[in-house]
Amino acid sequence: MTLRVGPLYAANAEREIIHSFWYSHDEHAIRRVYIYIPTGCREDVDTPLTPLYLIHGINGYEGSWVELGNAIDTLEKFIEEGLCKPMILILPDCNKWQIPHRPIAHGEFWKCVFFYPQLSHEHQIEYALSDLMDMIDTTYCVTQDCAVAGLSDGARISCNIANLRPDRVKSVGLFSPVLHKAQLPKDTTQNYAIYVGKNDLFYFYGHRFHKRMCKANITHEWVEMQGNHDWPVWQECLARFLLTVF
């Protein structure tokens, strides 16, 4: 089954993406974040919304899921059709390059891959995301339970923040993930879903992680789809995840 989610759905709806910032104590730095509250939920400040954190890949930024992933369109469409409950979208900038020195977004992928291991030791994004969760808790009316989903290396970050904050993260979506033993869930009550394109150049990593979770008797959803390591697949991954989260 292919879930077709076209761009610019509900183009006439009044939308407001909140451009905000949060402080990463581990990095001693300010990071950017997009926040989206669904249409019709902005005036209701007393009903808690479930936060959904969407993490981009290694050379993305906070706007990637909006510009390339159709995240807002998909969420609004599913809410209107009653396929998922209203959620507040949290779209953080998890890029580990400082802004002036970043490779061109989505244009220098292999340069990112080559230098990324060194940067990963310098920037512990998971701790920055933990700070972001605390900021969201004190700023918006949200539920205790939240969901996290990420694509490619963003899936690794999603696993790590789920292990760091099991008190908050209850649902985890892994799209075309690049994962290792260190990312295995520590809390087996969390709901995990893994989505991989059959022609994905990193298919091996996702399938190996699936086998490791099976061996550890960790319940999860495993879905193979048509496609490669690209945005059409990740759009469908998000659509499938929204149908099952909570």
C-alpha positions as CSV (number, residue, x, y, z in Angstrom):
1,M,0.0,0.0,0.0
2,T,1.3,3.4,-0.9
3,L,0.0,6.4,1.0
4,R,0.0,9.3,-1.4
5,V,0.4,12.6,0.3
6,G,0.6,15.5,-2.1
7,P,2.4,18.8,-1.5
8,L,0.5,22.0,-0.5
9,Y,-2.5,20.1,0.9
10,A,-5.1,22.5,2.4
11,A,-3.3,25.4,0.9
12,N,-6.1,27.8,1.9
13,A,-5.8,26.9,5.6
14,E,-4.4,29.6,7.8
15,R,-1.0,28.3,8.9
16,E,1.6,29.7,11.2
17,I,5.0,28.1,11.7
18,I,6.7,29.3,14.9
19,H,10.4,30.1,14.4
20,S,11.9,29.7,17.8
21,F,15.2,28.9,19.6
22,W,16.4,26.9,22.5
23,Y,19.6,26.7,24.5
24,S,21.8,23.6,24.4
25,H,23.6,23.4,27.8
26,D,26.0,20.7,26.6
27,E,27.1,22.7,23.6
28,H,26.7,26.1,25.2
29,A,25.0,27.2,22.1
30,I,21.6,28.4,20.7
31,R,19.8,26.1,18.4
32,R,16.9,26.8,16.1
33,V,13.5,25.0,15.9
34,Y,10.3,25.2,13.9
35,I,7.1,24.5,15.9
36,Y,3.7,23.9,14.3
37,I,0.4,23.8,16.1
38,P,-2.4,22.3,13.9
39,T,-5.2,24.5,12.5
40,G,-8.0,24.7,15.0
41,C,-5.8,23.9,18.0
42,R,-4.1,27.2,18.6
43,E,-7.0,28.8,20.5
44,D,-7.5,25.8,22.8
45,V,-4.7,26.4,25.3
46,D,-6.1,24.1,27.9
47,T,-6.1,20.8,26.0
48,P,-2.7,19.1,25.9
49,L,-1.3,18.2,22.5
50,T,1.1,15.3,22.0
51,P,4.5,16.5,20.8
52,L,6.0,14.8,17.7
53,Y,9.7,15.5,17.2
54,L,10.8,15.0,13.6
55,I,14.6,14.7,13.1
56,H,16.3,15.3,9.7
57,G,19.3,13.6,8.2
58,I,23.0,14.6,8.5
59,N,22.9,17.5,6.2
60,G,19.4,18.8,6.9
61,Y,18.0,21.6,9.0
62,E,14.8,22.6,10.9
63,G,13.0,23.3,7.6
64,S,13.8,20.0,5.9
65,W,10.6,18.2,7.0
66,V,8.5,21.1,5.9
67,E,10.1,21.9,2.6
68,L,10.9,18.3,1.5
69,G,8.9,16.0,3.7
70,N,5.4,17.6,3.5
71,A,5.1,17.0,7.3
72,I,2.6,19.8,7.9
73,D,0.5,18.8,4.9
74,T,0.4,15.2,5.9
75,L,-0.5,15.9,9.6
76,E,-3.3,18.3,8.6
77,K,-4.7,15.9,6.1
78,F,-4.8,13.0,8.5
79,I,-6.3,15.1,11.3
80,E,-9.0,16.3,9.0
81,E,-9.8,12.7,7.9
82,G,-9.7,11.5,11.5
83,L,-6.8,9.2,10.8
84,C,-4.6,10.6,13.7
85,K,-5.2,12.9,16.6
86,P,-3.9,16.5,16.7
87,M,-0.2,16.7,17.5
88,I,2.2,19.6,17.9
89,L,5.1,19.3,15.4
90,I,8.6,20.0,16.8
91,L,11.2,20.3,14.0
92,P,14.6,21.0,15.5
93,D,17.9,21.9,13.8
94,C,20.1,19.0,14.6
95,N,22.8,19.7,12.1
96,K,26.2,19.3,13.7
97,W,28.0,21.8,11.5
98,Q,28.1,25.4,12.7
99,I,25.8,27.4,10.4
100,P,28.6,29.3,8.5
101,H,30.5,26.1,7.8
102,R,27.8,23.7,6.8
103,P,27.9,21.7,3.5
104,I,25.2,22.8,1.1
105,A,22.0,21.3,2.4
106,H,21.2,18.0,0.6
107,G,24.1,18.7,-1.9
108,E,27.3,17.4,-0.3
109,F,26.1,14.1,1.2
110,W,29.4,12.2,1.0
111,K,31.3,15.1,2.5
112,C,28.9,14.9,5.4
113,V,29.4,11.1,5.7
114,F,33.2,11.4,5.7
115,F,33.5,14.1,8.4
116,Y,30.4,13.2,10.5
117,P,32.0,10.7,13.0
118,Q,34.4,13.4,14.2
119,L,31.5,15.9,14.6
120,S,29.4,13.3,16.4
121,H,32.0,13.4,19.3
122,E,31.9,17.2,19.5
123,H,28.1,17.6,19.4
124,Q,25.9,15.5,21.6
125,I,22.6,16.3,19.9
126,E,20.7,14.0,22.2
127,Y,21.4,16.2,25.2
128,A,20.4,19.3,23.2
129,L,17.1,17.6,22.4
130,S,16.6,16.8,26.0
131,D,16.9,20.5,26.7
132,L,14.4,21.2,23.9
133,M,11.9,18.8,25.5
134,D,12.2,20.6,28.8
135,M,11.7,23.9,27.0
136,I,8.6,22.7,25.1
137,D,7.1,21.3,28.4
138,T,7.3,24.8,30.1
139,T,6.2,26.8,27.0
140,Y,3.3,24.8,25.6
141,C,0.4,22.7,26.9
142,V,1.6,19.2,26.0
143,T,1.2,15.7,27.1
144,Q,3.8,13.8,29.2
145,D,4.2,11.2,26.4
146,C,5.8,12.2,23.2
147,A,6.8,10.6,19.9
148,V,10.2,10.9,18.1
149,A,10.9,10.0,14.5
150,G,14.0,10.5,12.3
151,L,15.4,9.6,8.9
152,S,18.8,8.1,8.2
153,D,21.2,9.3,10.9
154,G,18.2,11.2,12.4
155,A,16.9,7.7,13.2
156,R,20.0,7.0,15.3
157,I,19.5,10.3,17.1
158,S,15.8,9.3,17.7
159,C,16.9,6.0,19.3
160,N,19.5,7.8,21.5
161,I,17.0,10.4,22.8
162,A,14.5,7.6,23.4
163,N,17.1,5.8,25.5
164,L,18.1,9.1,27.2
165,R,14.5,10.2,28.0
166,P,12.3,7.1,28.4
167,D,10.2,9.1,30.8
168,R,9.0,11.1,27.8
169,V,9.5,9.2,24.6
170,K,6.9,6.4,24.1
171,S,6.8,6.0,20.3
172,V,9.8,5.9,18.0
173,G,9.8,6.0,14.2
174,L,12.9,4.9,12.3
175,F,13.0,5.8,8.6
176,S,15.8,4.3,6.5
177,P,17.9,4.0,9.7
178,V,21.6,3.7,10.2
179,L,21.8,2.0,13.5
180,H,24.2,-0.1,15.7
181,K,24.1,-2.2,18.9
182,A,24.3,1.0,21.0
183,Q,20.9,2.1,19.8
184,L,19.0,-1.0,21.0
185,P,16.1,0.1,23.2
186,K,16.6,0.1,27.0
187,D,12.9,0.5,27.7
188,T,11.0,-2.4,26.1
189,T,7.7,-0.7,26.7
190,Q,8.3,1.9,24.0
191,N,6.7,1.4,20.7
192,Y,9.2,1.1,17.8
193,A,8.5,1.1,14.1
194,I,11.2,0.6,11.4
195,Y,10.6,1.5,7.8
196,V,13.2,0.8,5.0
197,G,13.1,1.0,1.2
198,K,14.0,-2.3,-0.5
199,N,16.5,-0.5,-2.7
200,D,18.0,1.7,0.1
201,L,21.8,1.9,0.0
202,F,21.7,1.5,3.8
203,Y,19.1,-1.3,3.8
204,F,21.7,-3.6,5.6
205,Y,21.8,-1.4,8.7
206,G,18.0,-1.2,9.1
207,H,17.6,-5.0,8.5
208,R,20.4,-5.9,10.9
209,F,18.9,-3.7,13.6
210,H,15.5,-5.4,13.0
211,K,17.2,-8.8,13.5
212,R,18.9,-7.7,16.7
213,M,15.6,-6.5,18.1
214,C,14.0,-9.8,17.2
215,K,16.8,-11.6,18.9
216,A,16.4,-9.5,22.0
217,N,12.6,-10.2,21.9
218,I,11.8,-6.5,21.6
219,T,8.4,-6.0,20.0
220,H,8.4,-3.6,17.1
221,E,7.0,-3.1,13.6
222,W,9.1,-3.8,10.6
223,V,8.0,-2.5,7.2
224,E,9.8,-2.9,3.8
225,M,8.7,-0.5,1.1
226,Q,9.5,0.2,-2.5
227,G,12.1,2.9,-2.9
228,N,15.5,4.2,-2.1
229,H,17.2,6.5,0.4
230,D,15.2,9.6,-0.6
231,W,12.4,11.9,0.4
232,P,9.5,10.2,-1.5
233,V,10.2,7.2,0.8
234,W,10.5,9.3,3.9
235,Q,7.2,11.1,3.2
236,E,5.5,7.7,3.0
237,C,7.3,6.6,6.2
238,L,5.9,9.6,8.1
239,A,2.4,8.9,6.7
240,R,2.6,5.3,7.9
241,F,4.0,6.3,11.3
242,L,1.2,8.9,11.9
243,L,-1.4,6.1,11.4
244,T,0.1,4.0,14.2
245,V,1.6,6.5,16.7
246,F,-0.3,6.3,20.0
